[in-house]
Amino acid sequence: MENRDTPRSSPDQRENAEDAPQLEPNSGDAKELGNIPFDQPMDLMGPPTRRRKRKVATIPAQDWEPYKARIIELHVKLKYKLPEVKQILEDEHGFVAEIRQYRTRISQWKMDKNVKPREMAAIVRKRQQRKLIEPERGELVFSVRGQVVEPPKIDRWMKGKNIPQSFLFGASPQASTPSDVDWRTISERSSPTPSSVATPTQPFDHGDMEERMASLSPAISVGRMIRSPSSTFNGQSPAPIYRTIDRTEIAGATSLAPSSSHLGPGPLTIPYRYRQTEEESLKVRLLYAESLHGLDHAETWTILAALSALYQSQGRYRLTGETLRRELESRQRVEGDTSTGTIIAMERLAQLLSYQGDDSKAEELHKRTLNLAKNVLGSSHGITIQCKINLAAVLNNQGQIDEAMGVLEPSLALAKALFGETNEVVLQNKFCLAEVYMNKGQLLEAEEMMVFILETRRRNYGSEHDYTLISMIALGNTYNQQRKFDKAEALLLEAFGRCQATRGEEHPDTLKALNHLARTYILTNRWAQAESLQLQIIESQKKVLGSEHPSTLIGMANLGYTYFCQRRFIETVELSVTVLETCRRVLRKNHPLSKSIAWRLAWSYTELGRWEDATALSEEFGFPNDNGPSVPTQPEQMASQQSALNSQELQPPLAVDMNWGFGDFSSDIFPSFSFDFDMGVFAPQFQAF
């Protein structure tokens, strides 16, 4: 009970007591204090009270308004920390406020960047629902108080809460959502559309987000060759990989298992693409960059470049072209044709044209880009050397072997002198030169180079990297050329397994591995295995690359070779007539593939007694030549020529898919893209040459 007779200390006395020196327990002062009679009134009773913090003067809302735009610009858009914002406002305007007042006011403006736990839980719940149950509806991008919530931030929150990426989270997906959380569906081209997932009780707020989206640049349309849409390419994106997850595991991982009962029993199949997490992150960053800066900005260009490179690595060439052309036109509009960024974008577009099967346009653009690089950067610059390699690859694809070698041998000597033996520019130069050596029959030199390249890339990048897998496939092809079939098959099976597991069965790299594996079966007389595999390859190539893509035509030509070697001449003719007609139109009459098919077709005509057709083809293509021996055009010539057909040396070589994608600017060379998730800055990092 309180002693009412004891006088209380006044506030001034308590404040003086706080300033008094503290006494050590065994000091003399403490002993003297201990001699004071207990019945004597004392001014100091109990422990000293803490001094309260000085109350900060309240700043009315209207006093913040003149500085609101500047505060939002510094803190939200430019990402300055609050102490820095506070100092800038004091220096610029003499406006004084405490950090906690800034936080309160920014929160009242609904511009604070911190996502509350309840808000993040709602985001994770909706994202996992869309990813696992409704993947066909597209990905979601989330914002809280108008600020985009980046995927890495969501991933870190899930990791901290031990929430697996493959599990649903929380209660029913229709649970209430905090009012400050918005979400939208983003298409493959990053064009946001309102999400139909919004609950009836919590409609989507179109306000701030819609204003920001109104500033996004529309898709571009251009007329010149280097900007025109890829009208001749009609390939589709490769099918994704499908991963199977047990629904009971998903239900067991949620906080309320019955909420997942609507999924039904059995496994759940989830589609997934190669590098999908990176793709999702880049799409959100592109949306954010365009809403802040528009299309004609360096940060937007860099993200577009990285996204187009990623699409290319996924084998999605149509999306690659759309994204790359947006970057290129914007760069040309702002910087012209002579900036380094524009040159790289033009070179990557030329490379894409080759990937899409248009080597003639690719050659034209490669030559133009090479001239620009020489004039702007100099002949010894790494980008200029890379342009030379890419041009030589296209020349080699078209059978211009001597011209390709004339470019590659000097560039290899220069690259080795500048960068050393293991630099990626040197490895790409060697890779292309090894392919040229194979076409010229210099197989030992080609094998030595390919082995060195594969070993170096495995050491530099690991076994799953794009460059490493392509090197494995190319070395397997080299072993086929040398008739080292055991080595070829083992290496190609390994490459196929890795490509299939990480990229899917329809990815262009997977199809390359299968194409060369089928070639191994042909050369070892395993006709049934070869034919079954070739039919599978052709079906996938028609879908992913189109029916007139050179790789598709090569696959069909090789199937015709399989029929031919089994003396199935009717089927050989039916297939070869169609393929040759397409080659004449899409490639050219003197292309090596056209000549090889024509020779096989002409000989099949003789076997079927169609002498006039055989004579017409022989005269048109000028047999005998490097693509085949003379074709009998009269019955009496058949006996003497039959031995030539059965001679391995006189058989025309199998068509080989040579489109390897040399000089990929999109990967680890020029530039090397890296995103700093903490800083939120996306910028190319060019190596010095």
Secondary structure, 3 states (H helix, E strand, C coil): CCCCCCCCCCHHHHHHHHHCCCCCCCCHHHHHHHCCCCCCCCCCCCCCCCCCCCCCCCCCHHHHHHHHHHHHHHHHHCCCCHHHHHHHHHHHHCCCCCHHHHHHHHHHCCCCCCCCHHHHHHHHHHHHHHHHHCHHHCEEEEEECCEEECHHHHHHHHHHCCCCCCCCCCCCCCCCCCCCEEEEEECCCCCEEECCCCCCCCCCCCHHHHHHHHCCCCCCCCCCCCCCCCCCCCCCCCCCEEEEEEHHHHHHHCCCHHHHHHHCCCEEEEEECCCHHHHHHHHHHHHHHHHHHCCCCHHHHHHHHHHHHHHHHCCCHHHHHHHHHHHHHHHHHHHCCCCHHHHHHHHHHHHHHHHCCCHHHHHHHHHHHHHHHHHHHCCCCHHHHHHHHHHHHHHHHCCCHHHHHHHHHHHHHHHHHHHCCCCHHHHHHHHHHHHHHHHCCCHHHHHHHHHHHHHHHHHHHCCCCHHHHHHHHHHHHHHHHCCCHHHHHHHHHHHHHHHHHHHCCCCHHHHHHHHHHHHHHHHCCCHHHHHHHHHHHHHHHHHHCCCCCHHHHHHHHHHHHHHHHCCCHHHHHHHHHHHHHHHHHHCCCCCHHHHHHHHHHHHHHHHCCCHHHHHHHHHHHCCCECCECCCCCCHHHHHHHHHHHHCHHHCCCCCCCCCCCCCCCCCCCCCEEEEECCCCEEEEECCCC
